[in-house]
Amino acid sequence: MLALKGAKLIVGPTAADCYYTLPNGNRSAVPYPDISTLVLPAFAYTNNVFYAYSYRAGYEKRDSNQWHYRGNSIIIGPHGDIIVQANHQQDTLLIADCIPGYYGMTHPAVNHSYLKDRRPSMYKQITVPEADFIKGGWKYPIYKNGKEISIVSQTPVHQLLHSKKNGQNSFPP
C-alpha cells in the first residue's frame, strides 16, 4: 500500500522475541524465522522501494522467560540488495544513502513495474478467513481466554501427505 501511494523508503521497526507467544501464553518450540535476508529483500524488490528494518538486539528477562532479540537490522535497496546490515549481538546505528535515482525499475519490461502487475480482483480471495483446502475445509482457529474453541479441518495435510492409496502417496488428490 505504501509503495502504491508513492513511498520510496519504508521503515519497519520491531522488537519481537525470537519465539512466538501462542494464544495460550506459551512460547513456541520453533523460533520465529529471520526474515531480514530473505523476505524483506523480496519485498523491497517487488515494490521497488528501499526498506529499513530496525530490530532490537540483546536479551531481556520477562516473568520466568528470557527473551532474545536478534538485532538483525538491515537497510535494503530497491533491487533487493543489502546496503548495510547490523551486527546481531549489539545495538548498532545504520546509516545509508537511499537515492532512488541510482536504481532503475526491477521489472524486466521497459516502463513497467511489478506494482502494475497486481491483480486486485483476486485480493478478496486471499483475505477471507475460510477457504477450501484440498478435500476438507479450513478456517482460522477461534480462541477464547487463550484456548482454541473452534476449528474446521476434516483431513490434516500431514495425513494426506503420508497416506497411501494403491501403494502410492495419495497427495495430491
C-alpha positions in Angstrom: 0.0 0.0 0.0 2.8 2.4 0.9 4.6 1.8 -2.4 1.3 2.3 -4.3 1.0 5.7 -2.6 4.5 6.7 -3.8 6.7 5.8 -0.9 10.4 5.3 -1.8 11.5 4.3 1.7 9.6 2.1 4.1 10.7 1.7 7.7 9.8 -1.3 9.7 10.7 -1.1 13.4 10.3 -4.2 15.5 11.2 -5.7 18.9 9.8 -9.2 18.6 11.2 -12.1 20.6 12.8 -14.9 18.6 9.9 -17.1 19.6 6.1 -16.8 19.0 3.9 -16.3 22.0 1.0 -18.6 21.4 -2.6 -17.7 22.2 -2.4 -19.9 25.3 0.5 -17.7 26.6 3.2 -20.4 26.0 6.2 -19.8 23.7 6.6 -21.8 20.5 9.1 -24.6 20.3 10.2 -23.3 16.9 11.9 -19.9 16.6 10.5 -17.1 14.5 12.1 -17.1 11.1 14.8 -14.5 10.3 13.0 -12.5 7.6 15.7 -9.9 7.2 17.7 -11.5 4.4 15.0 -13.4 2.6 11.5 -11.9 2.8 12.5 -8.3 3.1 14.8 -8.1 0.1 12.0 -9.8 -2.0 9.5 -7.2 -0.6 11.8 -4.3 -1.5 12.4 -5.8 -5.0 8.8 -6.4 -5.9 7.7 -2.9 -4.6 10.8 -1.2 -5.9 11.5 0.6 -2.6 14.2 0.9 0.0 13.4 -1.0 3.2 14.9 -0.1 6.6 14.2 -2.8 9.1 15.2 -1.9 12.7 15.3 -4.7 15.2 16.3 -4.6 18.9 19.4 -6.6 19.9 20.1 -8.5 23.1 18.3 -10.3 25.9 15.6 -9.3 28.4 14.1 -11.2 31.3 10.3 -11.3 31.3 8.5 -13.3 34.0 10.3 -16.7 34.0 11.4 -16.4 30.4 14.5 -14.9 28.9 13.6 -13.1 25.6 16.2 -13.0 22.8 16.1 -10.2 20.3 18.2 -10.9 17.1 19.3 -7.4 16.3 19.3 -8.1 12.6 18.7 -4.5 11.5 19.2 -4.0 7.8 18.7 -1.5 5.0 17.8 -3.0 1.6 17.8 -1.4 -1.8 15.0 -1.4 -4.4 16.8 -4.3 -6.2 16.8 -6.5 -3.1 20.4 -5.7 -2.4 21.7 -5.4 1.2 23.1 -1.9 1.5 24.1 -2.2 5.2 23.5 -4.8 7.9 23.9 -4.6 11.7 25.8 -6.9 14.0 23.5 -9.4 15.5 24.9 -9.1 19.1 24.9 -5.4 19.9 22.9 -2.2 19.3 24.0 -0.6 16.1 23.3 2.6 14.2 22.9 2.1 10.5 23.4 4.9 8.0 22.9 4.7 4.3 22.4 6.9 1.3 19.0 5.9 -0.1 18.9 7.6 -3.5 16.1 6.2 -5.8 17.8 7.7 -8.9 20.7 5.3 -8.5 18.3 2.4 -9.2 16.2 1.5 -12.3 13.0 -0.4 -12.3 13.1 -4.0 -11.2 10.6 -5.4 -13.8 12.2 -6.8 -17.0 9.8 -5.0 -19.3 10.7 -1.4 -20.1 8.5 1.2 -18.4 6.7 -1.4 -16.4 6.7 -2.4 -12.7 5.5 -5.3 -10.5 3.0 -2.9 -9.0 1.3 -2.6 -12.4 1.1 -6.5 -12.5 -1.0 -6.6 -9.4 -4.4 -8.3 -9.6 -6.6 -6.6 -7.1 -9.7 -8.6 -8.2 -8.0 -11.6 -6.5 -7.3 -9.9 -3.2 -10.7 -10.7 -1.6 -9.9 -14.4 -2.1 -6.7 -14.2 0.0 -8.2 -12.2 2.8 -11.2 -14.3 3.7 -10.8 -16.3 6.9 -12.2 -19.5 5.3 -11.0 -21.4 2.3 -11.5 -24.7 0.6 -8.3 -26.6 1.4 -7.6 -29.8 -0.5 -10.6 -32.1 0.3 -11.5 -30.7 3.7 -12.2 -27.2 4.7 -10.1 -24.8 6.6 -10.9 -22.0 8.9 -8.7 -19.9 11.2 -9.0 -21.1 14.7 -11.1 -19.1 17.1 -9.6 -18.5 20.6 -11.4 -17.6 23.8 -9.4 -17.0 27.0 -6.3 -18.4 25.3 -7.9 -21.7 24.4 -8.9 -22.9 20.9 -12.6 -23.3 20.8 -13.3 -23.9 17.2 -11.5 -25.1 14.1 -12.7 -26.8 10.9 -10.4 -29.3 9.3 -11.5 -32.6 8.0 -8.2 -34.1 6.9 -4.9 -32.7 8.2 -2.3 -32.1 5.5 0.3 -34.3 7.1 -2.2 -37.2 6.9 -2.8 -36.5 3.2 1.0 -36.3 2.5 1.7 -39.6 4.3 -1.4 -41.7 3.5 -1.1 -44.5 0.9 -3.6 -45.2 -1.8 -2.9 -48.1 -4.1 0.6 -48.3 -2.9 1.4 -44.7 -3.7 1.0 -41.4 -1.8 -2.5 -40.0 -2.3 -1.3 -36.4 -2.4 -2.0 -34.5 -4.5 -5.6 -36.0 -4.5 
